Amino acid sequence: MQFQRILLFIALGLTLMMIWTSWLDFQANYNADGSAEQAESPVTPGGVSLEEVPEAPEVAAGTAPDEPAAPETDVPAGPEDSPGRLIRISTDLINAEIDLRGGDLTRVELKKHPVSVDTPDDPFVLMFKDNSNLFVAQSGLIGSEGEYPNHNVLYSVDQDTYDLAGRESMEVALDWTSPDGIQYQKVFLFRKDSYRIETRFRVVNSGDRPWTGFVYGHLKQTEIDSGGTMGILGALPSFTGAAVYTEADKYNKIDYDEMRSEPLDITTDSGWVAMMQHYFVVAWLPMGSDNYQFYTGVSNGGKPQYRIGYKTLRPVTIQPGESGQLDAVLYAGPKEQIRLDQQGAPGLKLTVDYGWLTPVASPLFWLLQKIHGFTNNWGWAIIFLTVLVKLVFYPLSATSYKSMAKMKKLQPRMATLKERYGDDKQRFQQEMMKMYKEEKVNPAGGCLPILVQIPVFIALYWVLLESVELRQADFMGWLNDLSLPDPYFVLPIIMGASMLIQHFLNPAPVDPIQKKIMLALPFVFTIFFLWFPAGLVLYWVVNNILSIAQQYYNTRKYAGN
C-alpha cells in the first residue's frame, strides 16, 4: 500500500511540474512580447548602444602602477546597421558567414546536425542575423589612443569564399589600417573536425610610439524560444540564455530576466562566458591574459538584444617597429561532452545541464557512452544501461518486493479488518498494526528501497533528455530519432500496458477510492508519455519489464513464507 502511495505522489508531482512549467512558459512569452517594462540603454546617433562594451574600472585590477587601465569610454558609434560584404566559409562540420563590417561571425550552420532526420541536407542554424532576430559573435580591440579595430570598422579581404577542402586548418584574414597607420589583421582559424574557431588580432606598430590595447569579445542575441520536450500540458523547457564560469563562483546560468534587471560585472583571472540552448552552446574562451571583466547588457530600440562578453584588463604593449598578437577562442557547436572536454576550459561541460543531480547523472552518461562504444546504437545502449542499473539495485528491489509479497498475502485479513472496524478508524489502525507485528511485516519495507532509487532514475531521465548525442539517434524500424516522441505511440502504449501489469501484481489498496486512482495511473502516465522523447520512454519500458519479471519472481518466491 505504501508503494502505491509513492506512485500516486509521483504522478501528482509530475502533473504539478507540467502545470508549473506551462505557467513559466506563459510568463516568458508575456515578457518576450514587450509587455514588461524595460529600461532603455543610451543609444548613439549611429544606432549603436553606448553599452556595447562596458566601462572598465578607473584602475584595472591587477595592473601595475605604470600600466594604463582599460579605457573608460565605450566603443564609438559606427554604421552597424549597414553590413559589409559577407565572407562564406565551409569546413567539414560547419558553414559560416563573416560580415566585413566588424568581422562579426553572423551565421553558423551545423552540417552534422540537420534540422530533422527527414531533411538531412538542411543543417541546423545555430547563429544567424535576420531582420529582427540575431545571434552573432562580435570581437575587437580597444585602447585609449587613436582608433582601434572594434566591431564597427570595415575590413577588407582578398576573396569571398573559403573552403577547408580536406586540409587540416585554414586561415581567413581580414585587413584594416587605422588613420594613424597601424596595420591590423583579424584572423579566423578553422580546423578540421572542430567547432573551435580561433580568433587572432595581429598588430604591426608602424607608428613612432608604443601601441597599447585590450581585446574583447561578446555574444549578442535576441530572445530565443526555449523549445523543450513536449507534454500534454505544454513544454518541459530546457534552459536558454547565458552562462558564466569563474574559478571563484563556478558555473552560473543567467536568464533573460536577470540580464534585464541586474547586469553582470565580474573581475576574474579565468573562466568563460556563453549563450546556450537545449543541445548547443556558443562560448567565448578568453586567452592570453590573467585578468578579465565579464559583463552582460541589454540594448533596446525594437526587439531587446542581450549581450554577454568579456574584456581583458591587462594591456598588451607593442613597441614601435614591432608586431604582436592578441588571441581569443570561440566554441560554436553541439554540447558533445568529449568535444567540450577538449577545449581546455574548466566547467564547460556543465553546459550539459543535469541540474542538482549532476554528481549522479555524469557517471551515468559516462557509462552510457562506454556502452555505446560497444553497441554503436544509442537505443541498445539505453537498454543495457537500464539492465545494469536494475542489477545494481536488485538487492534493494528484492527487499521491496518481499515486503509487497507479504502484504499481498495479508490482503484477505486486511479486508476483514476493514469490514469489521470500517467505522472506527482508530481501532482499525490499531488492529492492522497488531497484525503487522504478529506477521513480522514492515509496511515501510516496500517504500524505503524505492526512495533510495528515485534520485538515480531522475538523474537518468535528465541524461536522456539533455544529451545531444541522442538527438536524431537511430534505434530500429520506425524509431529514427530517440530525442523525438514515438510517431506511432508504440512505446508509450507498451509502457502503459506494463504499468497496468505491475498494478495487478501489487497488493490492492483497501480504500476503494485509492484503488480506483491507482488503476487510473497507467492510463494517465500513458497520455503523459505520448509526447516524451522515445529514448526516455524506451528506458521506462525496459525498466518496467524488468520490474515485472523481478516482481513476479519474488512474489512467487516469498508467497509461501
C-alpha positions as CSV (number, residue, x, y, z in Angstrom):
1,M,0.0,0.0,0.0
2,Q,2.9,2.3,0.7
3,F,4.3,1.5,-2.7
4,Q,1.1,2.7,-4.4
5,R,1.1,5.9,-2.4
6,I,4.5,6.6,-3.7
7,L,3.4,6.1,-7.3
8,L,0.4,8.4,-6.6
9,F,2.7,11.1,-5.2
10,I,5.0,10.8,-8.3
11,A,2.0,11.2,-10.6
12,L,0.8,14.2,-8.7
13,G,4.3,15.7,-8.7
14,L,4.6,15.2,-12.5
15,T,1.2,16.9,-13.0
16,L,2.2,19.8,-10.8
17,M,5.6,20.1,-12.6
18,M,3.9,20.3,-16.0
19,I,1.4,22.9,-14.8
20,W,4.2,24.9,-13.3
21,T,6.4,24.8,-16.4
22,S,3.4,25.8,-18.6
23,W,2.9,28.8,-16.3
24,L,6.6,29.7,-16.7
25,D,6.3,29.4,-20.5
26,F,3.3,31.8,-20.3
27,Q,5.3,34.3,-18.2
28,A,8.3,34.1,-20.5
29,N,6.1,34.8,-23.6
30,Y,4.5,37.6,-21.8
31,N,7.8,39.2,-21.1
32,A,9.2,38.5,-24.5
33,D,6.4,40.3,-26.4
34,G,7.4,43.6,-24.8
35,S,4.6,43.8,-22.3
36,A,7.1,44.0,-19.4
37,E,8.7,47.4,-19.0
38,Q,12.4,47.7,-19.7
39,A,14.8,50.4,-19.0
40,E,16.3,51.8,-22.2
41,S,20.1,52.0,-22.8
42,P,21.6,55.1,-24.2
43,V,21.9,55.0,-27.9
44,T,24.2,56.9,-30.2
45,P,23.0,58.7,-33.3
46,G,24.5,55.8,-35.3
47,G,22.2,53.4,-33.7
48,V,24.8,51.6,-31.5
49,S,24.2,51.3,-27.8
50,L,26.8,53.1,-25.7
51,E,26.9,49.9,-23.5
52,E,28.2,47.6,-26.3
53,V,31.4,47.2,-24.2
54,P,31.0,48.3,-20.6
55,E,33.2,50.8,-19.0
56,A,36.3,49.5,-17.2
57,P,37.1,50.5,-13.6
58,E,39.2,53.6,-13.0
59,V,42.2,51.4,-12.5
60,A,42.1,47.8,-13.8
61,A,42.6,45.3,-11.0
62,G,45.9,43.5,-11.2
63,T,47.7,46.1,-13.4
64,A,51.0,47.5,-12.4
65,P,51.1,51.2,-11.4
66,D,52.7,52.3,-14.7
67,E,50.3,50.3,-16.9
68,P,47.3,52.0,-18.4
69,A,43.9,50.9,-17.4
70,A,41.3,49.7,-19.9
71,P,39.6,52.8,-21.4
72,E,36.6,54.2,-19.7
73,T,34.9,55.2,-23.0
74,D,32.7,52.7,-24.8
75,V,33.1,51.5,-28.4
76,P,32.4,54.6,-30.5
77,A,29.3,54.7,-32.7
78,G,29.5,53.2,-36.1
79,P,27.3,52.3,-39.1
80,E,26.4,48.9,-37.6
81,D,23.1,48.8,-39.4
82,S,24.9,48.9,-42.7
83,P,26.5,45.5,-43.1
84,G,29.6,44.9,-45.2
85,R,30.4,42.2,-47.6
86,L,29.7,38.7,-46.4
87,I,32.6,36.1,-46.5
88,R,31.5,32.5,-46.7
89,I,33.4,29.7,-45.1
90,S,32.9,25.9,-45.4
91,T,34.6,23.2,-43.3
92,D,33.8,19.5,-42.8
93,L,31.5,20.4,-39.8
94,I,30.1,24.0,-40.4
95,N,29.1,26.6,-42.9
96,A,29.8,30.1,-41.6
97,E,29.5,33.7,-42.7
98,I,31.6,36.6,-41.6
99,D,30.5,40.2,-42.1
100,L,33.3,42.5,-43.1
101,R,31.7,45.2,-41.0
102,G,33.4,44.5,-37.7
103,G,34.5,41.0,-38.7
104,D,31.4,39.7,-36.9
105,L,30.5,36.0,-37.1
106,T,26.9,36.3,-38.3
107,R,26.0,32.7,-39.3
108,V,27.0,29.2,-38.3
109,E,25.3,26.1,-39.8
110,L,26.0,22.7,-38.3
111,K,26.3,20.2,-41.1
112,K,26.4,17.1,-38.9
113,H,23.2,18.2,-37.0
114,P,20.4,18.7,-39.5
115,V,17.1,20.3,-38.5
116,S,15.5,16.8,-38.7
117,V,16.2,13.3,-39.9
118,D,13.8,13.8,-42.7
119,T,15.9,16.8,-44.1
120,P,19.5,15.6,-43.8
121,D,20.7,18.3,-46.2
122,D,19.1,21.1,-44.1
123,P,21.7,22.0,-41.4
124,F,20.7,23.4,-38.0
125,V,21.3,27.1,-37.9
126,L,23.0,27.9,-34.6
127,M,24.0,31.6,-35.3
128,F,22.2,33.9,-37.6
129,K,21.4,37.6,-38.4
130,D,17.9,38.1,-39.9
131,N,15.6,41.2,-40.0
132,S,14.7,41.4,-36.3
133,N,16.4,38.3,-34.9
134,L,20.0,37.6,-34.4
135,F,22.6,35.6,-32.6
136,V,26.1,36.8,-33.5
137,A,29.6,36.9,-32.1
138,Q,31.5,40.2,-32.1
139,S,35.1,40.9,-31.1
140,G,37.7,43.6,-31.4
141,L,40.4,45.7,-29.9
142,I,40.0,48.8,-27.8
143,G,42.5,51.4,-26.4
144,S,42.8,54.9,-25.2
145,E,44.8,56.5,-28.0
146,G,43.7,56.6,-31.7
147,E,41.3,54.3,-33.5
148,Y,41.1,50.6,-32.9
149,P,39.5,47.7,-34.9
150,N,36.3,47.3,-32.9
151,H,33.1,45.7,-34.3
152,N,32.2,48.8,-36.3
153,V,35.2,49.1,-38.6
154,L,35.1,47.9,-42.2
155,Y,37.7,45.3,-43.0
156,S,38.9,44.2,-46.4
157,V,39.7,40.8,-47.7
158,D,41.1,39.3,-51.0
159,Q,38.4,36.7,-51.6
160,D,34.7,36.0,-50.8
161,T,34.7,32.2,-50.2
162,Y,36.9,29.8,-48.3
163,D,36.8,26.1,-48.3
164,L,38.8,23.8,-45.9
165,A,38.6,21.1,-48.6
166,G,40.4,18.3,-46.9
167,R,43.1,20.5,-45.3
168,E,43.9,20.3,-41.6
169,S,43.4,24.0,-41.0
170,M,42.6,27.3,-42.8
171,E,43.0,31.0,-42.0
172,V,40.6,33.7,-43.0
173,A,42.5,37.1,-42.7
174,L,40.7,40.4,-42.6
175,D,42.8,43.6,-43.0
176,W,42.3,47.1,-41.7
177,T,44.7,50.1,-41.3
178,S,43.9,52.8,-38.8
179,P,44.2,56.5,-39.7
180,D,47.5,56.7,-37.8
181,G,49.0,54.0,-39.9
182,I,48.8,51.0,-37.5
183,Q,48.1,47.8,-39.5
184,Y,45.7,45.2,-38.2
185,Q,44.7,41.7,-39.2
186,K,41.7,39.9,-37.7
187,V,42.4,36.2,-38.4
188,F,39.9,33.4,-38.0
189,L,41.5,29.9,-37.8
190,F,39.3,27.0,-38.7
191,R,40.4,23.4,-38.1
192,K,39.3,20.0,-39.5
193,D,36.8,18.1,-37.3
194,S,36.4,21.0,-34.9
195,Y,33.8,23.6,-33.8
196,R,36.6,25.7,-32.3
197,I,37.2,29.0,-34.1
198,E,40.4,30.7,-33.0
199,T,40.4,34.5,-33.4
200,R,43.7,36.3,-33.6
201,F,44.4,40.0,-33.8
202,R,47.8,40.7,-35.4
203,V,49.1,44.2,-34.9
204,V,52.0,45.8,-36.8
205,N,53.0,49.0,-35.0
206,S,54.4,51.2,-37.8
207,G,54.0,54.3,-35.6
208,D,56.5,56.2,-33.6
209,R,55.2,55.4,-30.1
210,P,54.2,52.3,-28.2
211,W,50.9,50.7,-29.0
212,T,48.7,49.6,-26.1
213,G,45.4,47.7,-26.5
214,F,42.9,45.3,-24.9
215,V,40.8,42.6,-26.6
216,Y,37.1,42.0,-26.0
217,G,34.5,39.5,-27.3
218,H,30.8,39.2,-26.7
219,L,27.8,37.3,-27.9
220,K,24.6,39.2,-28.9
221,Q,21.3,37.5,-29.1
222,T,17.6,38.3,-29.3
223,E,15.4,36.1,-27.1
224,I,15.2,32.5,-28.4
225,D,12.3,30.2,-27.6
226,S,13.5,27.5,-25.2
227,G,11.6,24.8,-27.0
228,G,11.9,21.6,-24.9
229,T,10.2,18.3,-24.6
230,M,6.5,18.4,-25.3
231,G,4.0,17.1,-22.8
232,I,0.2,17.1,-22.6
233,L,0.1,20.4,-20.7
234,G,2.9,22.1,-22.7
235,A,6.7,22.0,-22.9
236,L,9.2,20.9,-20.4
237,P,11.7,23.6,-21.4
238,S,15.5,23.2,-21.2
239,F,17.4,26.3,-20.2
240,T,18.0,29.0,-22.9
241,G,20.1,32.0,-22.0
242,A,23.6,33.0,-20.8
243,A,26.1,31.2,-18.6
244,V,29.3,32.2,-17.0
245,Y,32.1,30.3,-15.2
246,T,34.8,31.5,-12.9
247,E,37.0,29.6,-10.5
248,A,35.6,31.6,-7.6
249,D,31.9,31.2,-8.3
250,K,31.9,28.2,-10.6
251,Y,29.1,27.7,-13.1
252,N,26.1,30.0,-13.1
253,K,23.2,30.4,-15.5
254,I,21.8,33.9,-16.3
255,D,18.4,34.0,-17.8
256,Y,17.0,36.9,-19.9
257,D,15.2,38.4,-16.9
258,E,18.4,38.6,-14.9
259,M,20.2,40.3,-17.7
260,R,17.5,42.9,-17.9
261,S,17.3,43.5,-14.2
262,E,20.9,43.2,-12.9
263,P,23.9,43.5,-15.4
264,L,26.8,41.2,-14.7
265,D,30.1,42.8,-13.8
266,I,32.8,40.4,-12.6
267,T,36.6,40.7,-12.5
268,T,38.3,37.3,-12.7
269,D,41.6,35.7,-13.7
270,S,40.0,32.8,-15.7
271,G,36.7,31.4,-16.9
272,W,34.4,31.8,-19.9
273,V,31.1,33.2,-21.0
274,A,28.4,31.6,-23.2
275,M,25.0,31.7,-24.7
276,M,23.3,28.3,-24.8
277,Q,20.1,26.4,-25.8
278,H,19.0,22.8,-25.4
279,Y,21.6,20.9,-27.3
280,F,24.0,23.7,-28.4
281,V,26.3,26.3,-27.0
282,V,28.4,29.2,-28.2
283,A,31.2,30.3,-25.7
284,W,34.0,32.8,-25.7
285,L,37.0,31.3,-24.1
286,P,39.4,34.1,-23.2
287,M,43.1,33.5,-23.9
288,G,46.5,35.1,-23.3
289,S,45.7,37.1,-20.2
290,D,45.1,36.6,-16.5
291,N,42.7,39.5,-15.8
292,Y,39.2,39.8,-17.3
293,Q,36.0,41.6,-16.9
294,F,32.8,39.6,-17.6
295,Y,29.7,41.6,-18.4
296,T,26.1,41.5,-19.6
297,G,23.9,44.1,-21.1
298,V,20.7,44.7,-22.9
299,S,20.2,47.0,-25.9
300,N,16.7,48.3,-26.7
301,G,15.1,50.0,-29.6
302,G,12.8,47.4,-31.1
303,K,13.5,43.8,-30.0
304,P,15.8,43.6,-27.0
305,Q,19.3,42.3,-27.8
306,Y,21.1,40.6,-24.9
307,R,24.8,40.5,-24.6
308,I,27.3,38.6,-22.6
309,G,31.0,39.1,-23.1
310,Y,34.5,39.7,-21.7
311,K,37.2,42.2,-21.9
312,T,40.9,41.9,-20.9
313,L,42.0,44.3,-18.2
314,R,45.8,43.7,-18.5
315,P,47.1,45.6,-21.6
316,V,49.3,44.3,-24.4
317,T,52.0,46.7,-25.4
318,I,53.8,46.7,-28.8
319,Q,56.8,48.9,-29.3
320,P,57.3,51.0,-32.5
321,G,58.5,48.9,-35.4
322,E,57.4,45.7,-33.8
323,S,54.4,43.4,-34.1
324,G,52.3,41.4,-31.7
325,Q,49.2,39.3,-31.4
326,L,46.1,39.1,-29.2
327,D,44.1,35.9,-29.1
328,A,40.6,34.7,-28.3
329,V,38.8,31.4,-28.9
330,L,35.1,30.8,-29.8
331,Y,33.4,27.4,-29.5
332,A,30.2,27.2,-31.5
333,G,28.6,23.8,-31.7
334,P,26.8,20.9,-30.0
335,K,27.2,20.1,-26.3
336,E,29.1,16.9,-27.2
337,Q,30.9,16.1,-23.9
338,I,34.0,14.8,-25.5
339,R,34.4,17.9,-27.6
340,L,33.7,20.2,-24.6
341,D,36.4,18.4,-22.6
342,Q,38.9,19.0,-25.4
343,Q,38.5,22.8,-25.2
344,G,40.7,23.2,-22.1
345,A,38.1,25.3,-20.4
346,P,37.2,24.1,-16.9
347,G,33.5,23.7,-16.3
348,L,32.5,24.0,-20.0
349,K,31.0,20.5,-19.8
350,L,28.5,21.9,-17.2
351,T,26.6,23.5,-20.0
352,V,25.1,20.0,-20.4
353,D,22.7,20.8,-17.7
354,Y,21.8,17.9,-15.4
355,G,20.9,20.3,-12.6
356,W,21.4,19.4,-8.9
357,L,21.7,15.7,-9.9
358,T,24.9,16.3,-11.9
359,P,27.0,14.2,-9.5
360,V,24.8,11.2,-10.2
361,A,23.9,12.0,-13.9
362,S,27.5,12.5,-15.1
363,P,28.7,8.9,-14.2
364,L,25.5,7.5,-15.7
365,F,26.2,9.3,-19.0
366,W,29.9,8.2,-18.9
367,L,28.6,4.6,-18.6
368,L,26.0,5.1,-21.3
369,Q,28.8,6.4,-23.6
370,K,31.0,3.4,-22.9
371,I,28.2,1.0,-23.7
372,H,27.5,2.9,-26.9
373,G,31.2,2.3,-27.8
374,F,30.4,-1.4,-28.0
375,T,26.8,-1.4,-29.4
376,N,27.2,1.6,-31.7
377,N,23.5,2.2,-31.2
378,W,22.1,4.5,-28.6
379,G,18.8,2.6,-28.2
380,W,20.6,-0.6,-27.3
381,A,22.9,1.4,-25.0
382,I,19.9,2.7,-23.1
383,I,18.6,-0.9,-22.8
384,F,21.8,-2.3,-21.5
385,L,22.3,0.7,-19.1
386,T,18.8,0.1,-17.7
387,V,19.7,-3.5,-17.1
388,L,22.9,-2.6,-15.3
389,V,21.1,-0.1,-13.1
390,K,18.5,-2.7,-12.3
391,L,21.1,-5.2,-11.4
392,V,22.9,-2.7,-9.1
393,F,19.6,-2.1,-7.2
394,Y,18.5,-5.7,-7.3
395,P,19.1,-6.3,-3.5
396,L,17.0,-3.2,-2.6
397,S,14.3,-4.1,-5.0
398,A,14.2,-7.7,-3.7
399,T,13.6,-6.4,-0.2
400,S,10.8,-4.2,-1.5
401,Y,9.1,-7.0,-3.4
402,K,9.5,-9.3,-0.5
403,S,7.6,-6.8,1.7
404,M,4.9,-6.4,-1.0
405,A,4.5,-10.2,-1.4
406,K,3.9,-10.5,2.4
407,M,1.5,-7.5,2.2
408,K,-0.4,-9.2,-0.7
409,K,-0.7,-12.4,1.4
410,L,-2.3,-10.4,4.2
411,Q,-4.9,-8.8,1.9
412,P,-7.8,-11.1,2.9
413,R,-7.2,-10.4,6.6
414,M,-6.9,-6.7,5.8
415,A,-10.3,-6.7,4.1
416,T,-11.8,-8.5,7.1
417,L,-10.5,-5.8,9.5
418,K,-11.8,-3.1,7.2
419,E,-15.2,-4.7,7.2
420,R,-15.2,-5.2,10.9
421,Y,-13.8,-1.8,12.0
422,G,-14.5,0.4,9.0
423,D,-16.4,2.9,11.0
424,D,-13.8,3.1,13.7
425,K,-10.6,4.3,12.0
426,Q,-8.5,4.4,15.2
427,R,-9.4,0.8,16.1
428,F,-8.8,-0.3,12.5
429,Q,-5.3,1.2,12.6
430,Q,-4.6,-0.5,16.0
431,E,-5.7,-3.9,14.7
432,M,-3.8,-3.5,11.5
433,M,-0.5,-2.6,13.3
434,K,-1.1,-5.6,15.6
435,M,-1.4,-7.9,12.6
436,Y,1.8,-6.4,11.1
437,K,3.6,-7.1,14.3
438,E,2.4,-10.7,14.6
439,E,3.3,-11.5,11.0
440,K,6.6,-9.6,11.2
441,V,5.7,-7.4,8.3
442,N,7.2,-3.9,7.9
443,P,4.7,-1.8,5.9
444,A,7.5,0.7,5.0
445,G,9.7,-2.2,3.7
446,G,8.3,-1.7,0.2
447,C,8.8,2.1,0.4
448,L,12.3,2.9,1.5
449,P,14.2,0.9,-1.1
450,I,12.3,2.7,-3.8
451,L,13.0,6.1,-2.3
452,V,16.7,5.3,-2.5
453,Q,16.4,4.6,-6.2
454,I,14.4,7.7,-7.2
455,P,17.4,10.1,-7.5
456,V,19.1,7.6,-9.8
457,F,16.1,7.3,-12.0
458,I,15.5,11.1,-12.2
459,A,19.2,11.6,-13.0
460,L,18.9,9.1,-15.8
461,Y,15.9,10.9,-17.0
462,W,17.9,14.1,-17.3
463,V,20.8,12.3,-19.0
464,L,18.5,11.1,-21.7
465,L,16.7,14.4,-22.0
466,E,19.9,16.7,-22.2
467,S,22.4,14.6,-24.2
468,V,22.8,15.9,-27.7
469,E,24.3,12.5,-28.6
470,L,20.8,11.1,-28.6
471,R,19.5,13.9,-30.9
472,Q,18.4,12.2,-34.2
473,A,19.9,8.9,-32.9
474,D,18.5,5.9,-34.8
475,F,17.4,2.8,-32.9
476,M,15.4,0.5,-35.1
477,G,12.5,0.4,-37.5
478,W,10.3,3.5,-37.1
479,L,12.4,4.9,-34.2
480,N,14.9,7.0,-36.2
481,D,15.2,9.8,-33.6
482,L,15.3,9.0,-29.9
483,S,15.0,12.7,-29.0
484,L,11.6,12.9,-30.5
485,P,8.3,11.3,-29.5
486,D,7.4,7.9,-30.9
487,P,5.5,8.8,-34.1
488,Y,3.2,5.8,-33.8
489,F,2.9,5.8,-29.9
490,V,4.0,2.2,-29.8
491,L,6.4,2.6,-26.9
492,P,4.0,4.7,-24.7
493,I,1.3,2.1,-25.2
494,I,3.7,-0.7,-24.2
495,M,4.8,1.4,-21.2
496,G,1.2,1.9,-20.1
497,A,0.4,-1.8,-20.5
498,S,3.5,-2.7,-18.4
499,M,2.3,-0.3,-15.7
500,L,-1.1,-1.9,-15.7
501,I,0.5,-5.4,-15.3
502,Q,2.5,-4.0,-12.3
503,H,-0.6,-2.6,-10.8
504,F,-2.3,-6.1,-10.7
505,L,0.9,-7.6,-9.3
506,N,0.9,-5.2,-6.4
507,P,-1.3,-5.7,-3.3
508,A,-4.6,-3.9,-3.9
509,P,-5.4,-0.9,-1.6
510,V,-8.3,-1.5,0.8
511,D,-9.7,2.0,0.2
512,P,-11.9,1.8,-2.9
513,I,-11.2,5.4,-3.9
514,Q,-7.4,4.9,-3.7
515,K,-7.9,1.6,-5.6
516,K,-9.6,3.5,-8.5
517,I,-6.9,6.2,-8.6
518,M,-4.1,3.5,-8.7
519,L,-5.9,1.8,-11.6
520,A,-6.2,5.1,-13.5
521,L,-2.4,5.9,-13.1
522,P,-1.2,3.7,-16.0
523,F,-3.7,5.4,-18.4
524,V,-2.6,8.9,-17.1
525,F,1.1,8.1,-17.5
526,T,0.5,6.7,-21.0
527,I,-1.1,10.0,-22.0
528,F,1.9,11.9,-20.5
529,F,4.4,9.8,-22.2
530,L,2.8,10.1,-25.7
531,W,4.8,13.4,-26.1
532,F,8.0,12.3,-24.3
533,P,11.2,11.6,-26.3
534,A,11.4,8.0,-27.4
535,G,14.7,7.4,-25.6
536,L,13.0,8.3,-22.3
537,V,10.0,6.1,-23.0
538,L,12.4,3.2,-24.0
539,Y,14.1,3.5,-20.7
540,W,10.8,3.3,-18.8
541,V,9.5,0.4,-20.9
542,V,12.7,-1.7,-20.3
543,N,12.7,-0.7,-16.6
544,N,9.0,-1.8,-16.2
545,I,9.5,-5.1,-18.0
546,L,12.5,-5.9,-15.8
547,S,10.4,-4.9,-12.7
548,I,7.6,-7.1,-13.7
549,A,9.9,-10.1,-14.1
550,Q,11.6,-9.4,-10.8
551,Q,8.3,-8.8,-9.0
552,Y,6.7,-12.0,-10.4
553,Y,9.8,-14.0,-9.3
554,N,9.9,-12.5,-5.8
555,T,6.1,-12.7,-5.3
556,R,6.2,-16.5,-6.1
557,K,9.4,-16.9,-4.0
558,Y,8.0,-15.2,-0.9
559,A,4.3,-16.1,-1.2
560,G,4.7,-19.2,0.9
561,N,6.9,-17.6,3.6
